[in-house]
Amino acid sequence: MSTKTLDLSPIAELATNIRSEIGKAIIGQEDTVDLLLTAMLSRGHILLEGVPGTAKTFLAQVFAHITKLDFGRIQFTPDLLPGDLIGTNLFSFQTNSFKLIKGPIFCDLLLADEINRTPPKTQAALLEAMQERRVTIDGETFDLGSGFMVVATQNPIEQQGTYPLPEAQLDRFLFKHVLSYPDRDEEIKIVTQHGHRSGTPKLKDMGLKPVATKAAIAKASDIIADIRLSEDITHYVVDLVRGTRVNPLFETGASPRAAAMIASASRAYAALKGRDYVIPDDVKHIALPALRHRAILSPAAEIEGRTADEVITAVIEQTEAPR
């Protein structure tokens, strides 16, 4: 790995333009936008959880529009079938042959809306696409591109009509981010800006314009691999992940895949902060959203009323960081 200073200007310009354009439509949510950018640059997927009305879907639509990514959306429902997501071969009587009808998964950015409202069988149709960026239909494999990204939304699992996501699928998400309600001042701005309409605003009516291209995003993502991750930081990442496995409050800890994803995301986050090297604070910042969906609480911890966020935060605080 080269020790010369990296030119991070393509990343800085890209992030500044995206943040500025999103700010025209979305009030607040700076932390959410940061995680979206981090996921995009490190070629990861993100799961957004929040109660209805917190702009999860709208944010994904805005993000796709201003990054000029080919956008696909599917509304997950209890009767959705895997073929509705990835596509299927249909027989044509005109040509006397089968023709592939591609599903919405054939895109650059897939919005999997309310993903936990469909049964696990259909959710599992995403596994190959999220891990290998490809899908297999009737034995034939189709490439989705190295930049394929899933932005999924879900309502809290306690709400009616939801299904828990399979653990294998959760592990493929780089982040699970929990959106909170806006503060009072932000909510006043939201009502002032959007209070004259009852539905979701149309992007064309808000004057939003694309400020990135697939080529620019790919160039920025390629730079991430050269961000320096020292041996001490690597050990720190591994110790954090292993800390979830030895903690008695967790029945199952995070996987080795989690450690690799955190390392990649830490590089992206460092670059967004203008550095060509990772520091412990980068790892700490993304550790909670990168681990909260991977570590499963033990029954005893659930009886005690503990939460995964609470226990993971304690693991982060107890893991010694390099100086």
C-alpha positions as CSV (number, residue, x, y, z in Angstrom):
1,M,0.0,0.0,0.0
2,S,1.4,3.4,-0.9
3,T,2.4,5.8,1.8
4,K,2.0,8.9,-0.2
5,T,-0.9,11.3,0.6
6,L,-4.0,10.4,-1.3
7,D,-6.0,12.9,-3.3
8,L,-9.3,12.9,-1.5
9,S,-10.8,15.8,-3.4
10,P,-13.1,13.6,-5.5
11,I,-14.7,12.3,-2.3
12,A,-14.9,15.7,-0.6
13,E,-16.6,17.2,-3.7
14,L,-19.0,14.3,-4.1
15,A,-20.0,14.3,-0.4
16,T,-20.4,18.1,-0.3
17,N,-22.6,18.2,-3.3
18,I,-24.8,15.3,-2.1
19,R,-25.2,16.7,1.4
20,S,-26.1,20.2,0.0
21,E,-28.7,18.8,-2.5
22,I,-30.3,16.5,0.1
23,G,-30.6,19.4,2.5
24,K,-33.0,21.1,0.0
25,A,-35.5,18.3,0.6
26,I,-34.7,16.7,3.9
27,I,-34.6,18.6,7.2
28,G,-32.1,17.3,9.7
29,Q,-31.0,13.6,9.4
30,E,-27.3,14.5,9.0
31,D,-26.2,11.3,10.7
32,T,-28.4,9.3,8.3
33,V,-26.9,11.0,5.3
34,D,-23.4,10.3,6.6
35,L,-24.2,6.6,7.0
36,L,-25.7,6.5,3.5
37,L,-22.6,8.1,2.0
38,T,-20.4,5.7,4.0
39,A,-22.3,2.7,2.8
40,M,-22.3,3.9,-0.8
41,L,-18.5,4.5,-0.8
42,S,-17.7,1.2,0.9
43,R,-20.2,-0.7,-1.3
44,G,-22.4,-1.7,1.5
45,H,-26.1,-2.0,2.1
46,I,-28.1,-0.1,4.8
47,L,-31.3,-0.9,6.7
48,L,-33.3,2.2,7.9
49,E,-35.7,1.5,10.8
50,G,-38.2,4.0,12.1
51,V,-41.9,4.6,12.8
52,P,-44.0,5.6,9.8
53,G,-43.6,9.2,8.7
54,T,-39.9,9.7,9.5
55,A,-39.0,10.1,5.7
56,K,-37.2,6.8,5.3
57,T,-38.6,6.1,1.8
58,F,-38.4,9.8,0.7
59,L,-34.8,10.0,1.7
60,A,-33.9,6.9,-0.4
61,Q,-35.7,8.4,-3.4
62,V,-33.9,11.7,-3.0
63,F,-30.6,10.0,-2.6
64,A,-31.1,7.9,-5.8
65,H,-32.3,10.9,-7.8
66,I,-29.4,13.2,-6.9
67,T,-26.7,10.5,-7.4
68,K,-28.2,9.7,-10.8
69,L,-28.3,6.0,-10.0
70,D,-30.7,3.7,-11.8
71,F,-33.4,3.3,-9.2
72,G,-35.6,0.3,-8.4
73,R,-38.3,0.1,-5.8
74,I,-40.4,-2.7,-4.5
75,Q,-43.1,-2.5,-1.8
76,F,-42.8,-5.6,0.3
77,T,-46.1,-7.1,1.2
78,P,-47.2,-10.5,2.8
79,D,-48.2,-11.9,-0.6
80,L,-45.0,-11.0,-2.4
81,L,-43.1,-13.8,-4.2
82,P,-39.4,-14.2,-4.9
83,G,-40.1,-13.9,-8.7
84,D,-41.8,-10.6,-8.1
85,L,-38.4,-9.3,-6.9
86,I,-35.8,-10.9,-9.1
87,G,-37.9,-11.7,-12.2
88,T,-39.0,-14.8,-14.0
89,N,-38.9,-16.6,-17.4
90,L,-42.3,-16.5,-19.1
91,F,-43.3,-18.5,-22.1
92,S,-44.2,-16.5,-25.2
93,F,-46.6,-18.2,-27.6
94,Q,-45.7,-15.7,-30.3
95,T,-42.0,-16.8,-30.3
96,N,-42.6,-20.3,-28.9
97,S,-39.8,-19.6,-26.4
98,F,-39.2,-18.3,-22.9
99,K,-38.5,-14.7,-22.3
100,L,-36.9,-13.2,-19.1
101,I,-38.9,-10.6,-17.4
102,K,-36.5,-8.8,-15.1
103,G,-37.6,-7.8,-11.7
104,P,-36.9,-4.4,-10.0
105,I,-33.7,-5.8,-8.5
106,F,-32.0,-5.1,-11.8
107,C,-30.9,-1.6,-10.9
108,D,-28.1,0.4,-9.2
109,L,-30.0,1.3,-6.0
110,L,-32.8,-0.9,-4.8
111,L,-35.3,0.5,-2.3
112,A,-36.7,-2.4,-0.4
113,D,-39.6,-0.6,1.2
114,E,-41.0,-2.1,4.5
115,I,-38.9,-5.1,4.0
116,N,-40.1,-6.8,7.2
117,R,-43.7,-7.0,5.9
118,T,-43.0,-10.0,3.7
119,P,-42.3,-13.6,4.7
120,P,-38.7,-14.9,5.1
121,K,-38.9,-16.9,1.9
122,T,-39.2,-13.7,-0.2
123,Q,-36.7,-11.8,2.0
124,A,-34.2,-14.6,1.3
125,A,-34.4,-13.8,-2.4
126,L,-32.1,-10.9,-1.6
127,L,-29.3,-13.0,-0.1
128,E,-27.3,-13.7,-3.3
129,A,-27.8,-10.2,-4.7
130,M,-26.6,-8.5,-1.5
131,Q,-23.6,-10.7,-1.0
132,E,-22.4,-11.5,-4.6
133,R,-24.1,-8.7,-6.6
134,R,-25.8,-11.2,-8.8
135,V,-29.0,-13.2,-9.1
136,T,-29.7,-16.7,-10.4
137,I,-32.9,-17.3,-12.4
138,D,-33.7,-20.8,-13.6
139,G,-30.0,-21.7,-13.4
140,E,-28.7,-18.7,-15.3
141,T,-26.7,-16.1,-13.4
142,F,-27.0,-12.3,-14.1
143,D,-24.6,-9.7,-12.8
144,L,-25.9,-6.6,-11.0
145,G,-22.7,-4.6,-11.0
146,S,-20.2,-3.9,-8.3
147,G,-22.0,-0.8,-7.2
148,F,-25.4,-2.5,-6.5
149,M,-26.8,-1.1,-3.3
150,V,-29.8,-2.0,-1.2
151,V,-31.5,0.7,0.9
152,A,-34.1,-1.1,3.0
153,T,-36.7,0.4,5.3
154,Q,-38.6,-1.3,8.0
155,N,-41.0,-0.4,10.8
156,P,-40.2,-1.5,14.4
157,I,-40.6,-5.2,14.8
158,E,-43.2,-4.7,17.5
159,Q,-45.7,-3.3,15.1
160,Q,-48.4,-5.5,13.7
161,G,-47.9,-7.2,10.4
162,T,-44.1,-7.4,10.5
163,Y,-41.8,-10.5,10.2
164,P,-38.3,-10.6,11.7
165,L,-35.6,-10.6,9.1
166,P,-33.5,-13.8,8.8
167,E,-30.2,-13.5,10.6
168,A,-28.3,-14.4,7.3
169,Q,-29.9,-11.4,5.6
170,L,-29.3,-9.0,8.6
171,D,-25.6,-9.9,8.5
172,R,-25.5,-8.7,4.9
173,F,-26.4,-5.2,5.8
174,L,-23.5,-3.0,6.6
175,F,-25.6,-0.7,8.8
176,K,-28.8,-0.8,10.6
177,H,-29.7,2.8,11.4
178,V,-32.6,3.8,13.7
179,L,-34.2,7.1,12.7
180,S,-35.4,9.2,15.6
181,Y,-38.1,11.9,15.6
182,P,-36.8,15.3,14.6
183,D,-36.3,17.9,17.4
184,R,-38.9,20.7,17.8
185,D,-37.0,23.3,15.6
186,E,-36.5,20.7,12.8
187,E,-40.2,19.7,13.0
188,I,-41.3,23.3,12.6
189,K,-39.1,23.6,9.5
190,I,-40.6,20.4,8.1
191,V,-44.2,21.7,8.6
192,T,-43.2,25.0,7.2
193,Q,-41.7,23.5,4.1
194,H,-44.1,20.6,3.5
195,G,-47.2,21.6,5.4
196,H,-49.1,22.8,2.3
197,R,-49.4,19.3,0.8
198,S,-50.8,16.1,2.2
199,G,-48.7,13.5,0.3
200,T,-45.1,13.0,-0.4
201,P,-43.6,15.9,-2.3
202,K,-42.6,15.2,-5.9
203,L,-38.9,15.5,-6.6
204,K,-39.3,17.5,-9.8
205,D,-41.3,20.1,-7.8
206,M,-38.5,20.6,-5.3
207,G,-35.9,21.6,-7.9
208,L,-33.5,18.7,-7.0
209,K,-30.9,18.0,-9.6
210,P,-28.4,15.2,-10.0
211,V,-25.0,16.2,-8.6
212,A,-23.1,12.9,-9.1
213,T,-22.6,10.2,-11.7
214,K,-22.0,6.5,-11.5
215,A,-18.5,7.1,-12.7
216,A,-17.8,9.7,-10.0
217,I,-19.1,7.3,-7.3
218,A,-17.0,4.4,-8.6
219,K,-13.9,6.6,-8.7
220,A,-14.5,7.7,-5.1
221,S,-15.2,4.1,-4.0
222,D,-11.9,3.0,-5.6
223,I,-10.0,5.5,-3.5
224,I,-11.4,4.0,-0.2
225,A,-9.3,0.8,-0.6
226,D,-6.1,2.9,-0.3
227,I,-7.1,4.6,3.0
228,R,-4.6,3.5,5.6
229,L,-5.7,1.0,8.3
230,S,-2.9,0.4,10.7
231,E,-2.2,-2.9,12.3
232,D,-3.3,-1.4,15.7
233,I,-6.7,-0.3,14.3
234,T,-7.2,-3.7,12.6
235,H,-6.6,-5.4,16.0
236,Y,-9.0,-2.9,17.6
237,V,-11.8,-3.7,15.0
238,V,-11.3,-7.5,15.6
239,D,-11.3,-7.0,19.4
240,L,-14.6,-5.0,19.2
241,V,-16.3,-7.7,17.2
242,R,-14.9,-10.6,19.3
243,G,-16.1,-8.7,22.4
244,T,-19.7,-9.3,21.3
245,R,-19.0,-13.0,21.2
246,V,-17.7,-13.4,24.7
247,N,-20.2,-11.1,26.4
248,P,-22.7,-13.3,28.3
249,L,-25.5,-10.9,27.6
250,F,-25.3,-11.9,23.9
251,E,-26.5,-15.3,22.7
252,T,-24.8,-14.9,19.4
253,G,-22.1,-12.3,18.6
254,A,-21.1,-10.6,15.4
255,S,-19.5,-12.6,12.5
256,P,-16.1,-12.2,10.9
257,R,-17.9,-10.6,8.0
258,A,-18.9,-7.8,10.4
259,A,-15.2,-7.1,11.2
260,A,-14.3,-6.9,7.5
261,M,-17.3,-4.6,6.8
262,I,-16.4,-2.3,9.8
263,A,-12.8,-2.1,8.5
264,S,-14.1,-1.0,5.0
265,A,-16.7,1.4,6.4
266,S,-14.1,2.9,8.7
267,R,-11.9,3.7,5.7
268,A,-14.9,5.4,4.0
269,Y,-15.8,7.4,7.1
270,A,-12.3,8.6,7.5
271,A,-12.2,9.7,3.9
272,L,-15.4,11.6,4.4
273,K,-13.7,13.4,7.3
274,G,-10.8,14.4,5.0
275,R,-8.3,11.9,6.3
276,D,-6.3,9.2,4.3
277,Y,-5.9,7.1,7.5
278,V,-8.3,5.6,10.0
279,I,-8.4,6.6,13.7
280,P,-10.1,4.8,16.6
281,D,-12.9,7.4,16.6
282,D,-13.9,6.4,13.1
283,V,-14.4,2.9,14.2
284,K,-16.3,3.9,17.3
285,H,-18.6,6.1,15.3
286,I,-19.8,3.4,13.0
287,A,-19.5,0.4,15.4
288,L,-23.0,0.7,16.9
289,P,-25.0,0.9,13.6
290,A,-22.7,-1.9,12.2
291,L,-23.2,-4.2,15.1
292,R,-26.7,-3.6,16.5
293,H,-28.4,-6.0,14.0
294,R,-25.8,-8.7,14.2
295,A,-25.5,-9.4,17.9
296,I,-28.5,-11.3,19.4
297,L,-29.3,-10.8,23.1
298,S,-29.6,-13.8,25.4
299,P,-33.0,-14.7,26.8
300,A,-31.7,-13.6,30.3
301,A,-30.7,-10.2,29.0
302,E,-34.1,-9.7,27.3
303,I,-35.9,-10.7,30.6
304,E,-33.8,-8.0,32.3
305,G,-35.0,-5.5,29.8
306,R,-31.6,-4.9,28.3
307,T,-31.3,-3.7,24.7
308,A,-28.7,-4.6,22.0
309,D,-27.7,-0.9,21.7
310,E,-27.0,-0.7,25.4
311,V,-24.9,-3.8,25.6
312,I,-22.9,-2.9,22.4
313,T,-22.2,0.6,23.7
314,A,-20.8,-1.1,26.8
315,V,-18.6,-3.4,24.7
316,I,-17.3,-0.3,22.8
317,E,-16.5,1.5,26.0
318,Q,-14.8,-1.6,27.5
319,T,-12.6,-2.4,24.5
320,E,-9.3,-0.7,24.8
321,A,-8.6,1.6,21.8
322,P,-5.0,2.1,20.4
323,R,-3.4,5.4,21.3
